[in-house]
């Protein structure tokens, strides 16, 4: 699965799209652990702020 995520990131980069791949150690698809859920949300907000700056 890790290779598929890296391949997706590579394809987006090749298409000129901004990409940040965040790996959450020991986490499931439901983001069951509060700490990694917070980490994912913080990474998402940071990415969106960079990709869509306020004018």
Residue pairs with C-beta under 8 A, 6 or more apart in sequence:
2 23
5 21
6 21
9 19
9 21
12 18
12 19
13 19
18 47
18 50
18 51
20 43
20 47
22 39
22 40
22 43
24 31
24 36
24 39
24 40
25 36
26 33
26 36
27 33
27 36
31 37
31 40
